[in-house]
Amino acid sequence: MIDLTWKVFSQTGSIETYLLYKEIENDYHNANLRENEEESPLESNL
């Protein structure tokens, strides 16, 4: 999905598509952070 939004943005220059791309990118990053916290809860308490 993120590749598609980047491709559309790069071809059109649409600001709305770029903002959607950044929103998806941030959601992906936040999901990865939550997964890492769930996998190693002891490390986050150090």
Phi, psi and omega in degrees: 000318181293325178294322180295315181295323178294318181298315179298315179299314183295332180274333185250333185074017182290122178297320180299320179292322177296317179296322175297317177303312180295323178296316178296318179299316179294319177299317179298315180296315180295323178295320178294322178297317179296320178298317180295322178293323180289327182286326183228071181292332180290324180294327181287341180274352183282000000 
